[in-house]
Amino acid sequence: NYQVSDDPDAVYGYLSIPSLEIMEPVYLGADYHHLGMGLAHVDGTPLPLDGTGIRSVIAGHRAEPSHVFFRHLDQLKVGDALYY
């Protein structure tokens, strides 16, 4: 487990997928609470830091009534940009 802030609910970063008009906060630790607020980094996978060859796992709901999160992820196309 890791903590980069005294606030366990602090936003660690944002994931942007312009082609899907997605810009969502990413929290550390993919638990029920964080997934209800946005996207979450899965413990045990590398943090999405600058560098090549890093494969972080970011989890998110597809059916949260009040937010889009990953609802339209199936519309992502090869070559679409993702920014963190």
PDB file of N, CA, C and O in Angstrom, chain B, residues numbered from 101:
ATOM      1  N   ASN B 101       0.836  -1.184   0.000  1.00  0.00           N
ATOM      2  CA  ASN B 101       0.000   0.000   0.000  1.00  0.00           C
ATOM      3  C   ASN B 101       0.878   1.243   0.000  1.00  0.00           C
ATOM      4  O   ASN B 101       2.025   1.193   0.446  1.00  0.00           O
ATOM      5  N   TYR B 102       0.356   2.344  -0.491  1.00  0.00           N
ATOM      6  CA  TYR B 102       1.119   3.562  -0.629  1.00  0.00           C
ATOM      7  C   TYR B 102       0.230   4.732  -0.269  1.00  0.00           C
ATOM      8  O   TYR B 102      -0.997   4.639  -0.292  1.00  0.00           O
ATOM      9  N   GLN B 103       0.870   5.823   0.060  1.00  0.00           N
ATOM     10  CA  GLN B 103       0.116   7.029   0.365  1.00  0.00           C
ATOM     11  C   GLN B 103       0.989   8.215   0.000  1.00  0.00           C
ATOM     12  O   GLN B 103       2.105   8.328   0.507  1.00  0.00           O
ATOM     13  N   VAL B 104       0.521   9.089  -0.852  1.00  0.00           N
ATOM     14  CA  VAL B 104       1.282  10.255  -1.263  1.00  0.00           C
ATOM     15  C   VAL B 104       0.703  11.533  -0.669  1.00  0.00           C
ATOM     16  O   VAL B 104       1.208  12.626  -0.930  1.00  0.00           O
ATOM     17  N   SER B 105      -0.339  11.401   0.118  1.00  0.00           N
ATOM     18  CA  SER B 105      -0.992  12.537   0.742  1.00  0.00           C
ATOM     19  C   SER B 105      -1.547  12.082   2.081  1.00  0.00           C
ATOM     20  O   SER B 105      -1.827  10.900   2.280  1.00  0.00           O
ATOM     21  N   ASP B 106      -1.701  13.022   2.986  1.00  0.00           N
ATOM     22  CA  ASP B 106      -2.341  12.692   4.255  1.00  0.00           C
ATOM     23  C   ASP B 106      -3.825  12.403   4.063  1.00  0.00           C
ATOM     24  O   ASP B 106      -4.454  11.772   4.912  1.00  0.00           O
ATOM     25  N   ASP B 107      -4.379  12.861   2.958  1.00  0.00           N
ATOM     26  CA  ASP B 107      -5.789  12.650   2.646  1.00  0.00           C
ATOM     27  C   ASP B 107      -5.925  11.418   1.754  1.00  0.00           C
ATOM     28  O   ASP B 107      -5.506  11.457   0.597  1.00  0.00           O
ATOM     29  N   PRO B 108      -6.502  10.319   2.264  1.00  0.00           N
ATOM     30  CA  PRO B 108      -6.623   9.108   1.450  1.00  0.00           C
ATOM     31  C   PRO B 108      -7.552   9.281   0.246  1.00  0.00           C
ATOM     32  O   PRO B 108      -7.549   8.450  -0.662  1.00  0.00           O
ATOM     33  N   ASP B 109      -8.346  10.355   0.236  1.00  0.00           N
ATOM     34  CA  ASP B 109      -9.251  10.611  -0.884  1.00  0.00           C
ATOM     35  C   ASP B 109      -8.712  11.680  -1.840  1.00  0.00           C
ATOM     36  O   ASP B 109      -9.448  12.192  -2.683  1.00  0.00           O
ATOM     37  N   ALA B 110      -7.429  12.009  -1.702  1.00  0.00           N
ATOM     38  CA  ALA B 110      -6.831  13.008  -2.593  1.00  0.00           C
ATOM     39  C   ALA B 110      -6.758  12.464  -4.018  1.00  0.00           C
ATOM     40  O   ALA B 110      -6.503  11.278  -4.229  1.00  0.00           O
ATOM     41  N   VAL B 111      -6.982  13.329  -4.973  1.00  0.00           N
ATOM     42  CA  VAL B 111      -6.855  12.954  -6.384  1.00  0.00           C
ATOM     43  C   VAL B 111      -5.374  12.820  -6.699  1.00  0.00           C
ATOM     44  O   VAL B 111      -4.589  13.727  -6.421  1.00  0.00           O
ATOM     45  N   TYR B 112      -4.988  11.677  -7.285  1.00  0.00           N
ATOM     46  CA  TYR B 112      -3.595  11.422  -7.649  1.00  0.00           C
ATOM     47  C   TYR B 112      -3.274  12.012  -9.016  1.00  0.00           C
ATOM     48  O   TYR B 112      -2.143  12.433  -9.260  1.00  0.00           O
ATOM     49  N   GLY B 113      -4.248  12.046  -9.899  1.00  0.00           N
ATOM     50  CA  GLY B 113      -4.062  12.574 -11.247  1.00  0.00           C
ATOM     51  C   GLY B 113      -5.374  12.507 -12.002  1.00  0.00           C
ATOM     52  O   GLY B 113      -6.424  12.224 -11.425  1.00  0.00           O
ATOM     53  N   TYR B 114      -5.304  12.769 -13.295  1.00  0.00           N
ATOM     54  CA  TYR B 114      -6.493  12.730 -14.142  1.00  0.00           C
ATOM     55  C   TYR B 114      -6.198  11.914 -15.390  1.00  0.00           C
ATOM     56  O   TYR B 114      -5.101  11.988 -15.944  1.00  0.00           O
ATOM     57  N   LEU B 115      -7.171  11.143 -15.826  1.00  0.00           N
ATOM     58  CA  LEU B 115      -7.073  10.410 -17.081  1.00  0.00           C
ATOM     59  C   LEU B 115      -7.958  11.121 -18.095  1.00  0.00           C
ATOM     60  O   LEU B 115      -9.147  11.337 -17.860  1.00  0.00           O
ATOM     61  N   SER B 116      -7.362  11.478 -19.219  1.00  0.00           N
ATOM     62  CA  SER B 116      -8.085  12.163 -20.281  1.00  0.00           C
ATOM     63  C   SER B 116      -8.076  11.303 -21.537  1.00  0.00           C
ATOM     64  O   SER B 116      -7.031  10.813 -21.965  1.00  0.00           O
ATOM     65  N   ILE B 117      -9.263  11.128 -22.120  1.00  0.00           N
ATOM     66  CA  ILE B 117      -9.413  10.453 -23.408  1.00  0.00           C
ATOM     67  C   ILE B 117     -10.214  11.418 -24.281  1.00  0.00           C
ATOM     68  O   ILE B 117     -11.443  11.364 -24.294  1.00  0.00           O
ATOM     69  N   PRO B 118      -9.523  12.303 -25.015  1.00  0.00           N
ATOM     70  CA  PRO B 118     -10.215  13.346 -25.776  1.00  0.00           C
ATOM     71  C   PRO B 118     -11.252  12.825 -26.767  1.00  0.00           C
ATOM     72  O   PRO B 118     -12.308  13.439 -26.918  1.00  0.00           O
ATOM     73  N   SER B 119     -10.984  11.718 -27.440  1.00  0.00           N
ATOM     74  CA  SER B 119     -11.929  11.220 -28.445  1.00  0.00           C
ATOM     75  C   SER B 119     -13.265  10.811 -27.832  1.00  0.00           C
ATOM     76  O   SER B 119     -14.284  10.791 -28.522  1.00  0.00           O
ATOM     77  N   LEU B 120     -13.266  10.485 -26.540  1.00  0.00           N
ATOM     78  CA  LEU B 120     -14.498  10.103 -25.845  1.00  0.00           C
ATOM     79  C   LEU B 120     -14.992  11.205 -24.915  1.00  0.00           C
ATOM     80  O   LEU B 120     -15.977  11.033 -24.196  1.00  0.00           O
ATOM     81  N   GLU B 121     -14.292  12.343 -24.939  1.00  0.00           N
ATOM     82  CA  GLU B 121     -14.616  13.470 -24.067  1.00  0.00           C
ATOM     83  C   GLU B 121     -14.619  13.056 -22.598  1.00  0.00           C
ATOM     84  O   GLU B 121     -15.499  13.448 -21.831  1.00  0.00           O
ATOM     85  N   ILE B 122     -13.623  12.261 -22.221  1.00  0.00           N
ATOM     86  CA  ILE B 122     -13.481  11.800 -20.840  1.00  0.00           C
ATOM     87  C   ILE B 122     -12.321  12.531 -20.180  1.00  0.00           C
ATOM     88  O   ILE B 122     -11.227  12.608 -20.739  1.00  0.00           O
ATOM     89  N   MET B 123     -12.567  13.064 -18.992  1.00  0.00           N
ATOM     90  CA  MET B 123     -11.531  13.638 -18.135  1.00  0.00           C
ATOM     91  C   MET B 123     -11.973  13.320 -16.719  1.00  0.00           C
ATOM     92  O   MET B 123     -12.838  13.998 -16.165  1.00  0.00           O
ATOM     93  N   GLU B 124     -11.375  12.280 -16.130  1.00  0.00           N
ATOM     94  CA  GLU B 124     -11.828  11.793 -14.831  1.00  0.00           C
ATOM     95  C   GLU B 124     -10.680  11.756 -13.831  1.00  0.00           C
ATOM     96  O   GLU B 124      -9.538  11.493 -14.208  1.00  0.00           O
ATOM     97  N   PRO B 125     -10.977  12.019 -12.546  1.00  0.00           N
ATOM     98  CA  PRO B 125      -9.951  11.922 -11.518  1.00  0.00           C
ATOM     99  C   PRO B 125      -9.546  10.468 -11.285  1.00  0.00           C
ATOM    100  O   PRO B 125     -10.348   9.547 -11.442  1.00  0.00           O
ATOM    101  N   VAL B 126      -8.285  10.290 -10.905  1.00  0.00           N
ATOM    102  CA  VAL B 126      -7.769   8.961 -10.568  1.00  0.00           C
ATOM    103  C   VAL B 126      -7.321   8.999  -9.111  1.00  0.00           C
ATOM    104  O   VAL B 126      -6.569   9.882  -8.700  1.00  0.00           O
ATOM    105  N   TYR B 127      -7.796   8.024  -8.341  1.00  0.00           N
ATOM    106  CA  TYR B 127      -7.451   7.889  -6.931  1.00  0.00           C
ATOM    107  C   TYR B 127      -6.538   6.685  -6.750  1.00  0.00           C
ATOM    108  O   TYR B 127      -6.525   5.777  -7.582  1.00  0.00           O
ATOM    109  N   LEU B 128      -5.785   6.679  -5.672  1.00  0.00           N
ATOM    110  CA  LEU B 128      -4.910   5.544  -5.373  1.00  0.00           C
ATOM    111  C   LEU B 128      -5.681   4.496  -4.591  1.00  0.00           C
ATOM    112  O   LEU B 128      -6.234   4.788  -3.531  1.00  0.00           O
ATOM    113  N   GLY B 129      -5.720   3.279  -5.111  1.00  0.00           N
ATOM    114  CA  GLY B 129      -6.412   2.182  -4.440  1.00  0.00           C
ATOM    115  C   GLY B 129      -7.797   1.968  -5.019  1.00  0.00           C
ATOM    116  O   GLY B 129      -8.694   2.787  -4.817  1.00  0.00           O
ATOM    117  N   ALA B 130      -7.973   0.874  -5.734  1.00  0.00           N
ATOM    118  CA  ALA B 130      -9.246   0.599  -6.414  1.00  0.00           C
ATOM    119  C   ALA B 130     -10.221  -0.085  -5.465  1.00  0.00           C
ATOM    120  O   ALA B 130     -10.487  -1.281  -5.587  1.00  0.00           O
ATOM    121  N   ASP B 131     -10.750   0.684  -4.521  1.00  0.00           N
ATOM    122  CA  ASP B 131     -11.751   0.136  -3.611  1.00  0.00           C
ATOM    123  C   ASP B 131     -13.125   0.708  -3.977  1.00  0.00           C
ATOM    124  O   ASP B 131     -13.234   1.597  -4.821  1.00  0.00           O
ATOM    125  N   TYR B 132     -14.148   0.195  -3.342  1.00  0.00           N
ATOM    126  CA  TYR B 132     -15.532   0.589  -3.637  1.00  0.00           C
ATOM    127  C   TYR B 132     -15.715   2.101  -3.513  1.00  0.00           C
ATOM    128  O   TYR B 132     -16.363   2.732  -4.348  1.00  0.00           O
ATOM    129  N   HIS B 133     -15.139   2.665  -2.467  1.00  0.00           N
ATOM    130  CA  HIS B 133     -15.275   4.098  -2.201  1.00  0.00           C
ATOM    131  C   HIS B 133     -14.675   4.928  -3.340  1.00  0.00           C
ATOM    132  O   HIS B 133     -15.338   5.816  -3.876  1.00  0.00           O
ATOM    133  N   HIS B 134     -13.427   4.641  -3.708  1.00  0.00           N
ATOM    134  CA  HIS B 134     -12.764   5.411  -4.760  1.00  0.00           C
ATOM    135  C   HIS B 134     -13.419   5.203  -6.120  1.00  0.00           C
ATOM    136  O   HIS B 134     -13.525   6.147  -6.904  1.00  0.00           O
ATOM    137  N   LEU B 135     -13.856   3.988  -6.409  1.00  0.00           N
ATOM    138  CA  LEU B 135     -14.503   3.729  -7.699  1.00  0.00           C
ATOM    139  C   LEU B 135     -15.850   4.443  -7.810  1.00  0.00           C
ATOM    140  O   LEU B 135     -16.337   4.680  -8.915  1.00  0.00           O
ATOM    141  N   GLY B 136     -16.442   4.782  -6.690  1.00  0.00           N
ATOM    142  CA  GLY B 136     -17.668   5.569  -6.701  1.00  0.00           C
ATOM    143  C   GLY B 136     -17.417   7.042  -6.977  1.00  0.00           C
ATOM    144  O   GLY B 136     -18.339   7.780  -7.325  1.00  0.00           O
ATOM    145  N   MET B 137     -16.155   7.474  -6.819  1.00  0.00           N
ATOM    146  CA  MET B 137     -15.803   8.883  -7.027  1.00  0.00           C
ATOM    147  C   MET B 137     -15.143   9.125  -8.378  1.00  0.00           C
ATOM    148  O   MET B 137     -15.104  10.260  -8.853  1.00  0.00           O
ATOM    149  N   GLY B 138     -14.626   8.076  -8.999  1.00  0.00           N
ATOM    150  CA  GLY B 138     -13.912   8.259 -10.258  1.00  0.00           C
ATOM    151  C   GLY B 138     -13.198   6.984 -10.647  1.00  0.00           C
ATOM    152  O   GLY B 138     -13.708   5.882 -10.445  1.00  0.00           O
ATOM    153  N   LEU B 139     -12.018   7.146 -11.206  1.00  0.00           N
ATOM    154  CA  LEU B 139     -11.185   6.016 -11.593  1.00  0.00           C
ATOM    155  C   LEU B 139     -10.186   5.756 -10.484  1.00  0.00           C
ATOM    156  O   LEU B 139      -9.933   6.632  -9.656  1.00  0.00           O
ATOM    157  N   ALA B 140      -9.614   4.559 -10.458  1.00  0.00           N
ATOM    158  CA  ALA B 140      -8.681   4.236  -9.383  1.00  0.00           C
ATOM    159  C   ALA B 140      -7.559   3.343  -9.889  1.00  0.00           C
ATOM    160  O   ALA B 140      -7.770   2.433 -10.692  1.00  0.00           O
ATOM    161  N   HIS B 141      -6.362   3.631  -9.395  1.00  0.00           N
ATOM    162  CA  HIS B 141      -5.185   2.824  -9.711  1.00  0.00           C
ATOM    163  C   HIS B 141      -5.260   1.528  -8.910  1.00  0.00           C
ATOM    164  O   HIS B 141      -5.554   1.547  -7.714  1.00  0.00           O
ATOM    165  N   VAL B 142      -4.995   0.404  -9.571  1.00  0.00           N
ATOM    166  CA  VAL B 142      -5.056  -0.907  -8.924  1.00  0.00           C
ATOM    167  C   VAL B 142      -3.741  -1.181  -8.206  1.00  0.00           C
ATOM    168  O   VAL B 142      -2.671  -1.152  -8.813  1.00  0.00           O
ATOM    169  N   ASP B 143      -3.835  -1.449  -6.892  1.00  0.00           N
ATOM    170  CA  ASP B 143      -2.656  -1.789  -6.089  1.00  0.00           C
ATOM    171  C   ASP B 143      -1.892  -2.938  -6.733  1.00  0.00           C
ATOM    172  O   ASP B 143      -2.487  -3.853  -7.302  1.00  0.00           O
ATOM    173  N   GLY B 144      -0.561  -2.878  -6.635  1.00  0.00           N
ATOM    174  CA  GLY B 144       0.271  -3.957  -7.156  1.00  0.00           C
ATOM    175  C   GLY B 144       0.693  -3.760  -8.599  1.00  0.00           C
ATOM    176  O   GLY B 144       1.489  -4.540  -9.121  1.00  0.00           O
ATOM    177  N   THR B 145       0.170  -2.724  -9.256  1.00  0.00           N
ATOM    178  CA  THR B 145       0.610  -2.408 -10.615  1.00  0.00           C
ATOM    179  C   THR B 145       1.401  -1.104 -10.556  1.00  0.00           C
ATOM    180  O   THR B 145       1.191  -0.299  -9.649  1.00  0.00           O
ATOM    181  N   PRO B 146       2.311  -0.882 -11.512  1.00  0.00           N
ATOM    182  CA  PRO B 146       3.127   0.334 -11.464  1.00  0.00           C
ATOM    183  C   PRO B 146       2.263   1.591 -11.512  1.00  0.00           C
ATOM    184  O   PRO B 146       1.213   1.616 -12.155  1.00  0.00           O
ATOM    185  N   LEU B 147       2.717   2.620 -10.828  1.00  0.00           N
ATOM    186  CA  LEU B 147       2.025   3.904 -10.913  1.00  0.00           C
ATOM    187  C   LEU B 147       2.232   4.482 -12.309  1.00  0.00           C
ATOM    188  O   LEU B 147       3.284   4.273 -12.913  1.00  0.00           O
ATOM    189  N   PRO B 148       1.253   5.199 -12.823  1.00  0.00           N
ATOM    190  CA  PRO B 148       1.362   5.757 -14.180  1.00  0.00           C
ATOM    191  C   PRO B 148       2.259   6.993 -14.208  1.00  0.00           C
ATOM    192  O   PRO B 148       1.785   8.126 -14.297  1.00  0.00           O
ATOM    193  N   LEU B 149       3.539   6.751 -14.131  1.00  0.00           N
ATOM    194  CA  LEU B 149       4.523   7.828 -14.150  1.00  0.00           C
ATOM    195  C   LEU B 149       5.121   7.928 -15.544  1.00  0.00           C
ATOM    196  O   LEU B 149       4.904   7.055 -16.384  1.00  0.00           O
ATOM    197  N   ASP B 150       5.872   8.993 -15.785  1.00  0.00           N
ATOM    198  CA  ASP B 150       6.522   9.147 -17.083  1.00  0.00           C
ATOM    199  C   ASP B 150       7.473   7.988 -17.332  1.00  0.00           C
ATOM    200  O   ASP B 150       8.181   7.550 -16.425  1.00  0.00           O
ATOM    201  N   GLY B 151       7.487   7.505 -18.539  1.00  0.00           N
ATOM    202  CA  GLY B 151       8.390   6.429 -18.914  1.00  0.00           C
ATOM    203  C   GLY B 151       7.737   5.517 -19.925  1.00  0.00           C
ATOM    204  O   GLY B 151       6.518   5.519 -20.097  1.00  0.00           O
ATOM    205  N   THR B 152       8.559   4.746 -20.583  1.00  0.00           N
ATOM    206  CA  THR B 152       8.031   3.817 -21.577  1.00  0.00           C
ATOM    207  C   THR B 152       7.956   2.422 -20.985  1.00  0.00           C
ATOM    208  O   THR B 152       8.724   2.076 -20.087  1.00  0.00           O
ATOM    209  N   GLY B 153       7.044   1.638 -21.483  1.00  0.00           N
ATOM    210  CA  GLY B 153       6.919   0.255 -21.047  1.00  0.00           C
ATOM    211  C   GLY B 153       6.196   0.069 -19.731  1.00  0.00           C
ATOM    212  O   GLY B 153       6.161  -1.041 -19.200  1.00  0.00           O
ATOM    213  N   ILE B 154       5.619   1.129 -19.193  1.00  0.00           N
ATOM    214  CA  ILE B 154       4.892   1.027 -17.925  1.00  0.00           C
ATOM    215  C   ILE B 154       3.451   0.628 -18.223  1.00  0.00           C
ATOM    216  O   ILE B 154       2.786   1.235 -19.062  1.00  0.00           O
ATOM    217  N   ARG B 155       2.986  -0.395 -17.527  1.00  0.00           N
ATOM    218  CA  ARG B 155       1.608  -0.863 -17.730  1.00  0.00           C
ATOM    219  C   ARG B 155       0.849  -0.773 -16.414  1.00  0.00           C
ATOM    220  O   ARG B 155       0.764  -1.738 -15.655  1.00  0.00           O
ATOM    221  N   SER B 156       0.313   0.387 -16.170  1.00  0.00           N
ATOM    222  CA  SER B 156      -0.510   0.606 -14.990  1.00  0.00           C
ATOM    223  C   SER B 156      -1.908   0.084 -15.267  1.00  0.00           C
ATOM    224  O   SER B 156      -2.347   0.028 -16.416  1.00  0.00           O
ATOM    225  N   VAL B 157      -2.605  -0.301 -14.200  1.00  0.00           N
ATOM    226  CA  VAL B 157      -3.997  -0.725 -14.343  1.00  0.00           C
ATOM    227  C   VAL B 157      -4.872   0.313 -13.646  1.00  0.00           C
ATOM    228  O   VAL B 157      -4.744   0.558 -12.446  1.00  0.00           O
ATOM    229  N   ILE B 158      -5.758   0.912 -14.428  1.00  0.00           N
ATOM    230  CA  ILE B 158      -6.706   1.893 -13.918  1.00  0.00           C
ATOM    231  C   ILE B 158      -8.100   1.283 -14.049  1.00  0.00           C
ATOM    232  O   ILE B 158      -8.512   0.879 -15.137  1.00  0.00           O
ATOM    233  N   ALA B 159      -8.815   1.222 -12.933  1.00  0.00           N
ATOM    234  CA  ALA B 159     -10.154   0.622 -12.917  1.00  0.00           C
ATOM    235  C   ALA B 159     -11.208   1.724 -12.873  1.00  0.00           C
ATOM    236  O   ALA B 159     -10.967   2.820 -12.366  1.00  0.00           O
ATOM    237  N   GLY B 160     -12.375   1.410 -13.414  1.00  0.00           N
ATOM    238  CA  GLY B 160     -13.486   2.348 -13.370  1.00  0.00           C
ATOM    239  C   GLY B 160     -14.788   1.648 -13.702  1.00  0.00           C
ATOM    240  O   GLY B 160     -14.810   0.647 -14.419  1.00  0.00           O
ATOM    241  N   HIS B 161     -15.871   2.190 -13.171  1.00  0.00           N
ATOM    242  CA  HIS B 161     -17.196   1.638 -13.461  1.00  0.00           C
ATOM    243  C   HIS B 161     -17.662   2.066 -14.846  1.00  0.00           C
ATOM    244  O   HIS B 161     -17.244   3.103 -15.362  1.00  0.00           O
ATOM    245  N   ARG B 162     -18.523   1.265 -15.433  1.00  0.00           N
ATOM    246  CA  ARG B 162     -19.140   1.602 -16.721  1.00  0.00           C
ATOM    247  C   ARG B 162     -20.599   1.999 -16.547  1.00  0.00           C
ATOM    248  O   ARG B 162     -21.197   2.525 -17.486  1.00  0.00           O
ATOM    249  N   ALA B 163     -21.185   1.770 -15.395  1.00  0.00           N
ATOM    250  CA  ALA B 163     -22.628   1.973 -15.246  1.00  0.00           C
ATOM    251  C   ALA B 163     -22.995   2.833 -14.047  1.00  0.00           C
ATOM    252  O   ALA B 163     -24.107   2.722 -13.530  1.00  0.00           O
ATOM    253  N   GLU B 164     -22.094   3.678 -13.598  1.00  0.00           N
ATOM    254  CA  GLU B 164     -22.394   4.570 -12.479  1.00  0.00           C
ATOM    255  C   GLU B 164     -23.400   5.618 -12.966  1.00  0.00           C
ATOM    256  O   GLU B 164     -23.101   6.349 -13.910  1.00  0.00           O
ATOM    257  N   PRO B 165     -24.584   5.712 -12.348  1.00  0.00           N
ATOM    258  CA  PRO B 165     -25.636   6.600 -12.856  1.00  0.00           C
ATOM    259  C   PRO B 165     -25.239   8.079 -12.935  1.00  0.00           C
ATOM    260  O   PRO B 165     -25.664   8.783 -13.851  1.00  0.00           O
ATOM    261  N   SER B 166     -24.430   8.552 -11.984  1.00  0.00           N
ATOM    262  CA  SER B 166     -24.151   9.984 -11.928  1.00  0.00           C
ATOM    263  C   SER B 166     -22.895  10.407 -12.691  1.00  0.00           C
ATOM    264  O   SER B 166     -22.629  11.604 -12.795  1.00  0.00           O
ATOM    265  N   HIS B 167     -22.117   9.468 -13.225  1.00  0.00           N
ATOM    266  CA  HIS B 167     -20.882   9.810 -13.935  1.00  0.00           C
ATOM    267  C   HIS B 167     -20.685   8.900 -15.144  1.00  0.00           C
ATOM    268  O   HIS B 167     -21.209   7.786 -15.195  1.00  0.00           O
ATOM    269  N   VAL B 168     -19.928   9.391 -16.105  1.00  0.00           N
ATOM    270  CA  VAL B 168     -19.642   8.605 -17.304  1.00  0.00           C
ATOM    271  C   VAL B 168     -18.575   7.557 -17.020  1.00  0.00           C
ATOM    272  O   VAL B 168     -18.726   6.406 -17.430  1.00  0.00           O
ATOM    273  N   PHE B 169     -17.505   7.926 -16.332  1.00  0.00           N
ATOM    274  CA  PHE B 169     -16.361   7.047 -16.074  1.00  0.00           C
ATOM    275  C   PHE B 169     -15.992   6.283 -17.341  1.00  0.00           C
ATOM    276  O   PHE B 169     -15.583   6.911 -18.318  1.00  0.00           O
ATOM    277  N   PHE B 170     -16.117   4.966 -17.370  1.00  0.00           N
ATOM    278  CA  PHE B 170     -15.712   4.167 -18.529  1.00  0.00           C
ATOM    279  C   PHE B 170     -16.909   3.663 -19.342  1.00  0.00           C
ATOM    280  O   PHE B 170     -16.784   2.674 -20.064  1.00  0.00           O
ATOM    281  N   ARG B 171     -18.056   4.319 -19.237  1.00  0.00           N
ATOM    282  CA  ARG B 171     -19.273   3.847 -19.902  1.00  0.00           C
ATOM    283  C   ARG B 171     -19.087   3.653 -21.406  1.00  0.00           C
ATOM    284  O   ARG B 171     -19.630   2.702 -21.969  1.00  0.00           O
ATOM    285  N   HIS B 172     -18.340   4.525 -22.061  1.00  0.00           N
ATOM    286  CA  HIS B 172     -18.202   4.467 -23.521  1.00  0.00           C
ATOM    287  C   HIS B 172     -16.838   3.942 -23.959  1.00  0.00           C
ATOM    288  O   HIS B 172     -16.414   4.190 -25.088  1.00  0.00           O
ATOM    289  N   LEU B 173     -16.159   3.233 -23.091  1.00  0.00           N
ATOM    290  CA  LEU B 173     -14.825   2.726 -23.409  1.00  0.00           C
ATOM    291  C   LEU B 173     -14.832   1.793 -24.617  1.00  0.00           C
ATOM    292  O   LEU B 173     -13.823   1.674 -25.311  1.00  0.00           O
ATOM    293  N   ASP B 174     -15.948   1.139 -24.870  1.00  0.00           N
ATOM    294  CA  ASP B 174     -16.041   0.244 -26.029  1.00  0.00           C
ATOM    295  C   ASP B 174     -15.959   1.002 -27.354  1.00  0.00           C
ATOM    296  O   ASP B 174     -15.788   0.389 -28.407  1.00  0.00           O
ATOM    297  N   GLN B 175     -16.081   2.326 -27.307  1.00  0.00           N
ATOM    298  CA  GLN B 175     -15.984   3.141 -28.519  1.00  0.00           C
ATOM    299  C   GLN B 175     -14.552   3.593 -28.805  1.00  0.00           C
ATOM    300  O   GLN B 175     -14.293   4.243 -29.817  1.00  0.00           O
ATOM    301  N   LEU B 176     -13.626   3.248 -27.914  1.00  0.00           N
ATOM    302  CA  LEU B 176     -12.219   3.594 -28.099  1.00  0.00           C
ATOM    303  C   LEU B 176     -11.676   2.870 -29.323  1.00  0.00           C
ATOM    304  O   LEU B 176     -11.953   1.688 -29.528  1.00  0.00           O
ATOM    305  N   LYS B 177     -10.900   3.582 -30.137  1.00  0.00           N
ATOM    306  CA  LYS B 177     -10.346   3.005 -31.366  1.00  0.00           C
ATOM    307  C   LYS B 177      -8.824   2.929 -31.268  1.00  0.00           C
ATOM    308  O   LYS B 177      -8.206   3.705 -30.540  1.00  0.00           O
ATOM    309  N   VAL B 178      -8.228   2.002 -31.994  1.00  0.00           N
ATOM    310  CA  VAL B 178      -6.776   1.903 -32.065  1.00  0.00           C
ATOM    311  C   VAL B 178      -6.237   3.252 -32.532  1.00  0.00           C
ATOM    312  O   VAL B 178      -6.696   3.802 -33.533  1.00  0.00           O
ATOM    313  N   GLY B 179      -5.275   3.767 -31.808  1.00  0.00           N
ATOM    314  CA  GLY B 179      -4.680   5.054 -32.158  1.00  0.00           C
ATOM    315  C   GLY B 179      -5.240   6.223 -31.372  1.00  0.00           C
ATOM    316  O   GLY B 179      -4.648   7.302 -31.385  1.00  0.00           O
ATOM    317  N   ASP B 180      -6.383   6.042 -30.676  1.00  0.00           N
ATOM    318  CA  ASP B 180      -6.920   7.117 -29.844  1.00  0.00           C
ATOM    319  C   ASP B 180      -5.934   7.410 -28.717  1.00  0.00           C
ATOM    320  O   ASP B 180      -5.345   6.495 -28.142  1.00  0.00           O
ATOM    321  N   ALA B 181      -5.763   8.674 -28.412  1.00  0.00           N
ATOM    322  CA  ALA B 181      -4.810   9.089 -27.383  1.00  0.00           C
ATOM    323  C   ALA B 181      -5.435   9.021 -25.994  1.00  0.00           C
ATOM    324  O   ALA B 181      -6.611   9.329 -25.804  1.00  0.00           O
ATOM    325  N   LEU B 182      -4.616   8.609 -25.031  1.00  0.00           N
ATOM    326  CA  LEU B 182      -4.965   8.643 -23.617  1.00  0.00           C
ATOM    327  C   LEU B 182      -3.875   9.445 -22.927  1.00  0.00           C
ATOM    328  O   LEU B 182      -2.690   9.242 -23.189  1.00  0.00           O
ATOM    329  N   TYR B 183      -4.267  10.346 -22.058  1.00  0.00           N
ATOM    330  CA  TYR B 183      -3.303  11.184 -21.340  1.00  0.00           C
ATOM    331  C   TYR B 183      -3.527  11.021 -19.852  1.00  0.00           C
ATOM    332  O   TYR B 183      -4.659  10.934 -19.375  1.00  0.00           O
ATOM    333  N   TYR B 184      -2.418  10.983 -19.130  1.00  0.00           N
ATOM    334  CA  TYR B 184      -2.504  10.909 -17.679  1.00  0.00           C
ATOM    335  C   TYR B 184      -1.681  12.025 -17.109  1.00  0.00           C
ATOM    336  O   TYR B 184      -1.598  12.170 -15.889  1.00  0.00           O
TER     337      TYR B 184
END
